[in-house]
Every structure is written in structure tokens, then in C-alpha cells.
Amino acid sequence: ADVGAVVFTGAGEKAFIAGADITQLAHYTLADGLASDMQRLYDYLEDYEKPTIAAVNGFALGGGNELAMACDIRIAAESARFGLPETNLGVLPGAGGTQRLTRLVGKGRAVELILTGRIFGAREAKDMGLVTDVVPDAGLLDAARALADTIMAKGPLAVRLAKLVIKTGAETDQRTGLVIERLAQSLLYTTADKHEGARAFIEKRPAEFQGQ
């Protein structure tokens, strides 16, 4: 309950996550593919109720790129490098990569990136919409923390429901998404946070949300 947001970043400067251990991949079987532990883990991350931010430093390849895509927001250091090189190994991005990349950057770009397996830089990642911001390497964590602080200053119930409505609506038709949005808004109208937010605005002071 004390967690307001979660930031993922790599230890050190070389990699966010470099990808799978290829010596393990050599022993994977049909059963491992069907179990899909990584895909299920990243589904859990994507569904996590609190905001998640990937602060990508260094290489984010394969599963590292897929973890970043499972987060709500991605920012990158200037030196960050992205890629889904699984086809070089005779497999495909199996931890959500084929689906999340398509939704983030569009089908045509996703097909090109996955079929070629090429590695690309932070600026290109921003241009295609994979990341929202590129910052100097030394300022990456400060930028991630500032972003988290900005989100945590908002109404926590509103943030939680906004995440849910956006994700659910993106996977259905617009009319259904609008109904979900209307119901979520109606619920928020009943909360103490809504009353506090309105009062704080009128009184020209910071809101003190309680998540109720």
C-alpha cells in the first residue's frame, strides 16, 4: 500500500536487460514454450495496478525490450539500444513482443523490426513511439523519479482506473471503451478524492489525496 509507482532500470551502465541466456534457450522444449513463464510474468506486470516506468539504460534486447513494453511508460537514456533479435536464433519474441510492439508502433514497423531483428537507438525509439522521452544518461533516474512524483501527486484512484480503462478500451471497440470510461468516471464521482481534488483547486492549494 505504501508503493506509489515502480521504476525498472538496469544495474550498471551496460544493459537494461540484455536478453535471454542462450545456453538455456538451447535446452527449451515445446513444454517450455507452452508454459511461457516470461509472457505470464510480463502480463502480470502490465496488469499491475500501480504506475510502472521503464528507465532504459544500455541494451534492452529481447526480453529486456519486452519488459520495457509491458511497463506503462518508457523513457530512455541517450545511449540506450533496443531490439528484438530472436529471429537470429530461430525463434520469435515470445514474452509479448509480437503483440505489444505492434500496438505501440504499428503493424508495419513491428513486422520490419521483428523480421530483421535489427538493433536501434533511443532517438529512433522515440520517433516511432516506443519511448516517450530521451534524456542524458546521467539524468535518467532523476527523470524517472520526477515522472513518478508527478503521477503520484494525482488522485491515486483516478490513476488506477485510468490505467484500467485505457488498457481495456484499447483491446475493444470504441463504443464499448466509452461505456467503460463512463462507468469508471461515475465511480470516481463518488470518491472522497474527487471532492478533495475539486476543493483544492477552488482553494488554490495542493490536493491531499487519500485514495478513498
Kinemage of the C-alpha trace (Angstrom):
@kinemage 1
@onewidth
@group {chain A} dominant
@subgroup {mainchain}
@vectorlist {calphas} color= white
{ca ala a 1} P 0.000 0.000 0.000
{ca asp a 2} L 2.956 2.331 0.530
{ca val a 3} L 4.130 1.940 -3.079
{ca gly a 4} L 3.084 4.808 -5.341
{ca ala a 5} L 4.913 3.788 -8.523
{ca val a 6} L 7.568 1.337 -9.682
{ca val a 7} L 10.639 2.214 -11.760
{ca phe a 8} L 12.596 -0.525 -13.535
{ca thr a 9} L 16.188 0.117 -14.577
{ca gly a 10} L 19.319 -1.927 -15.138
{ca ala a 11} L 22.155 -2.212 -12.649
{ca gly a 12} L 25.282 -0.601 -14.034
{ca glu a 13} L 25.636 1.125 -17.392
{ca lys a 14} L 25.858 -1.726 -19.906
{ca ala a 15} L 22.325 -3.052 -20.077
{ca phe a 16} L 18.744 -2.568 -19.006
{ca ile a 17} L 18.286 -6.281 -19.697
{ca ala a 18} L 20.489 -7.905 -22.314
{ca gly a 19} L 18.049 -10.721 -23.090
{ca ala a 20} L 17.887 -14.453 -22.633
{ca asp a 21} L 20.706 -16.747 -21.622
{ca ile a 22} L 21.279 -18.513 -24.945
{ca thr a 23} L 22.750 -21.551 -23.200
{ca gln a 24} L 19.346 -22.040 -21.577
{ca leu a 25} L 17.481 -21.408 -24.828
{ca ala a 26} L 19.323 -24.330 -26.382
{ca his a 27} L 17.508 -26.675 -23.973
{ca tyr a 28} L 13.979 -25.221 -24.195
{ca thr a 29} L 11.254 -27.615 -25.315
{ca leu a 30} L 7.659 -27.465 -26.511
{ca ala a 31} L 6.556 -27.666 -22.876
{ca asp a 32} L 8.627 -24.581 -22.009
{ca gly a 33} L 7.016 -22.667 -24.837
{ca leu a 34} L 3.522 -23.589 -23.729
{ca ala a 35} L 4.296 -22.712 -20.102
{ca ser a 36} L 5.501 -19.273 -21.277
{ca asp a 37} L 6.664 -18.134 -17.854
{ca met a 38} L 8.094 -14.838 -19.138
{ca gln a 39} L 4.949 -13.952 -21.052
{ca arg a 40} L 2.854 -14.589 -17.953
{ca leu a 41} L 5.235 -12.538 -15.798
{ca tyr a 42} L 5.030 -9.570 -18.158
{ca asp a 43} L 1.234 -9.900 -18.311
{ca tyr a 44} L 1.251 -9.596 -14.522
{ca leu a 45} L 3.457 -6.520 -14.764
{ca glu a 46} L 1.222 -4.922 -17.390
{ca asp a 47} L -1.840 -5.532 -15.205
{ca tyr a 48} L -0.184 -4.215 -12.015
{ca glu a 49} L -2.453 -1.555 -10.530
{ca lys a 50} L 0.273 0.999 -9.783
{ca pro a 51} L 2.072 3.056 -12.468
{ca thr a 52} L 5.198 1.413 -13.890
{ca ile a 53} L 8.064 3.205 -15.621
{ca ala a 54} L 10.912 1.632 -17.586
{ca ala a 55} L 14.058 3.763 -17.330
{ca val a 56} L 16.020 2.120 -20.129
{ca asn a 57} L 19.807 2.340 -19.856
{ca gly a 58} L 22.126 0.486 -22.214
{ca phe a 59} L 20.906 -2.552 -24.129
{ca ala a 60} L 17.232 -3.570 -23.977
{ca leu a 61} L 17.211 -6.631 -26.193
{ca gly a 62} L 14.718 -9.458 -26.467
{ca gly a 63} L 13.138 -9.996 -23.082
{ca gly a 64} L 14.532 -6.667 -21.895
{ca asn a 65} L 12.678 -4.814 -24.626
{ca glu a 66} L 9.590 -6.878 -23.858
{ca leu a 67} L 9.755 -5.964 -20.167
{ca ala a 68} L 10.006 -2.280 -21.079
{ca met a 69} L 6.978 -2.601 -23.350
{ca ala a 70} L 4.974 -4.163 -20.522
{ca cys a 71} L 5.507 -1.001 -18.456
{ca asp a 72} L 3.091 1.916 -18.653
{ca ile a 73} L 5.719 4.469 -19.675
{ca arg a 74} L 9.182 4.123 -21.174
{ca ile a 75} L 11.962 6.706 -21.079
{ca ala a 76} L 15.444 6.100 -22.436
{ca ala a 77} L 18.978 7.253 -21.842
{ca glu a 78} L 20.696 8.598 -24.940
{ca ser a 79} L 22.940 5.537 -25.045
{ca ala a 80} L 20.041 3.034 -24.871
{ca arg a 81} L 19.742 0.439 -27.596
{ca phe a 82} L 16.626 -1.566 -28.393
{ca gly a 83} L 15.895 -4.678 -30.404
{ca leu a 84} L 14.023 -7.949 -30.711
{ca pro a 85} L 16.694 -10.183 -32.284
{ca glu a 86} L 15.030 -13.521 -31.601
{ca thr a 87} L 14.704 -14.450 -35.282
{ca asn a 88} L 18.507 -14.618 -35.395
{ca leu a 89} L 18.152 -17.637 -33.101
{ca gly a 90} L 15.326 -19.299 -34.989
{ca val a 91} L 12.602 -18.224 -32.550
{ca leu a 92} L 10.326 -15.191 -32.163
{ca pro a 93} L 9.735 -12.655 -29.378
{ca gly a 94} L 7.640 -14.841 -27.086
{ca ala a 95} L 7.177 -12.713 -23.967
{ca gly a 96} L 4.587 -10.447 -25.551
{ca gly a 97} L 6.879 -8.794 -28.080
{ca thr a 98} L 4.878 -9.546 -31.223
{ca gln a 99} L 1.717 -8.133 -29.655
{ca arg a 100} L 2.904 -5.163 -27.590
{ca leu a 101} L 5.305 -3.823 -30.228
{ca thr a 102} L 2.535 -3.888 -32.841
{ca arg a 103} L 0.221 -1.930 -30.554
{ca leu a 104} L 2.904 0.602 -29.695
{ca val a 105} L 4.478 1.340 -33.081
{ca gly a 106} L 2.058 -0.091 -35.661
{ca lys a 107} L 1.963 -3.310 -37.641
{ca gly a 108} L 4.279 -2.293 -40.478
{ca arg a 109} L 7.096 -1.100 -38.232
{ca ala a 110} L 6.702 -4.074 -35.901
{ca val a 111} L 6.975 -6.529 -38.784
{ca glu a 112} L 10.156 -4.835 -40.040
{ca leu a 113} L 11.807 -4.776 -36.614
{ca ile a 114} L 10.931 -8.364 -35.693
{ca leu a 115} L 11.762 -9.919 -39.059
{ca thr a 116} L 15.124 -8.139 -39.370
{ca gly a 117} L 15.984 -8.364 -35.657
{ca arg a 118} L 17.938 -5.130 -36.011
{ca ile a 119} L 19.125 -3.060 -33.047
{ca phe a 120} L 18.230 0.639 -32.991
{ca gly a 121} L 18.931 3.648 -30.828
{ca ala a 122} L 16.974 5.761 -28.380
{ca arg a 123} L 16.164 8.582 -30.802
{ca glu a 124} L 14.655 6.184 -33.323
{ca ala a 125} L 12.742 4.517 -30.492
{ca lys a 126} L 11.236 7.896 -29.616
{ca asp a 127} L 10.459 8.747 -33.231
{ca met a 128} L 8.467 5.539 -33.625
{ca gly a 129} L 6.629 5.956 -30.302
{ca leu a 130} L 8.308 3.144 -28.411
{ca val a 131} L 9.604 5.574 -25.767
{ca thr a 132} L 8.170 8.937 -24.758
{ca asp a 133} L 11.389 10.751 -23.858
{ca val a 134} L 15.161 10.534 -24.328
{ca val a 135} L 17.377 12.086 -21.654
{ca pro a 136} L 21.126 12.296 -20.952
{ca asp a 137} L 22.487 9.117 -19.408
{ca ala a 138} L 23.404 10.804 -16.139
{ca gly a 139} L 19.893 12.192 -15.698
{ca leu a 140} L 17.894 9.047 -16.438
{ca leu a 141} L 16.947 8.055 -12.885
{ca asp a 142} L 16.246 11.648 -11.889
{ca ala a 143} L 13.919 11.948 -14.886
{ca ala a 144} L 12.187 8.687 -13.967
{ca arg a 145} L 11.735 9.750 -10.350
{ca ala a 146} L 10.409 13.168 -11.412
{ca leu a 147} L 7.910 11.459 -13.689
{ca ala a 148} L 6.856 9.107 -10.885
{ca asp a 149} L 6.475 12.045 -8.485
{ca thr a 150} L 4.274 13.879 -10.982
{ca ile a 151} L 1.986 10.861 -11.325
{ca met a 152} L 1.889 10.204 -7.580
{ca ala a 153} L 0.686 13.768 -6.963
{ca lys a 154} L -2.536 12.916 -8.807
{ca gly a 155} L -5.545 11.143 -7.384
{ca pro a 156} L -4.454 7.512 -6.871
{ca leu a 157} L -7.871 6.064 -7.642
{ca ala a 158} L -8.081 8.156 -10.803
{ca val a 159} L -4.641 6.939 -11.894
{ca arg a 160} L -5.545 3.335 -11.187
{ca leu a 161} L -8.837 3.486 -13.066
{ca ala a 162} L -7.341 5.471 -15.954
{ca lys a 163} L -4.778 2.684 -16.459
{ca leu a 164} L -7.535 0.084 -16.432
{ca val a 165} L -9.813 1.980 -18.810
{ca ile a 166} L -7.036 2.742 -21.307
{ca lys a 167} L -5.799 -0.857 -21.410
{ca thr a 168} L -9.262 -2.393 -21.616
{ca gly a 169} L -10.531 0.133 -24.134
{ca ala a 170} L -7.535 -0.366 -26.413
{ca glu a 171} L -8.495 -4.013 -26.831
{ca thr a 172} L -12.178 -3.480 -27.624
{ca asp a 173} L -14.268 -1.320 -29.950
{ca gln a 174} L -14.612 2.410 -29.229
{ca arg a 175} L -18.275 2.261 -28.210
{ca thr a 176} L -17.548 -0.358 -25.556
{ca gly a 177} L -14.495 1.602 -24.429
{ca leu a 178} L -16.627 4.711 -23.989
{ca val a 179} L -19.077 2.786 -21.812
{ca ile a 180} L -16.193 1.554 -19.642
{ca glu a 181} L -14.882 5.124 -19.417
{ca arg a 182} L -18.309 6.443 -18.387
{ca leu a 183} L -18.707 3.821 -15.681
{ca ala a 184} L -15.221 4.478 -14.301
{ca gln a 185} L -15.886 8.213 -14.224
{ca ser a 186} L -19.192 7.668 -12.443
{ca leu a 187} L -17.390 5.627 -9.801
{ca leu a 188} L -14.760 8.335 -9.311
{ca tyr a 189} L -17.521 10.928 -8.830
{ca thr a 190} L -18.462 9.099 -5.614
{ca thr a 191} L -14.999 9.233 -4.036
{ca ala a 192} L -13.528 11.438 -1.350
{ca asp a 193} L -10.566 12.038 -3.685
{ca lys a 194} L -12.857 13.728 -6.205
{ca his a 195} L -14.223 16.077 -3.539
{ca glu a 196} L -10.709 16.827 -2.276
{ca gly a 197} L -9.431 17.500 -5.797
{ca ala a 198} L -12.230 19.956 -6.514
{ca arg a 199} L -11.850 21.720 -3.147
{ca ala a 200} L -8.086 22.010 -3.545
{ca phe a 201} L -8.483 23.556 -6.987
{ca ile a 202} L -11.036 26.090 -5.747
{ca glu a 203} L -8.920 26.907 -2.689
{ca lys a 204} L -5.750 27.162 -4.817
{ca arg a 205} L -3.755 24.633 -2.796
{ca pro a 206} L -2.175 21.222 -3.461
{ca ala a 207} L -4.612 18.344 -3.091
{ca glu a 208} L -4.125 15.836 -0.291
{ca phe a 209} L -5.492 12.635 -1.771
{ca gln a 210} L -6.165 9.647 0.474
{ca gly a 211} L -7.035 7.047 -2.142
{ca gln a 212} L -10.646 6.874 -0.981
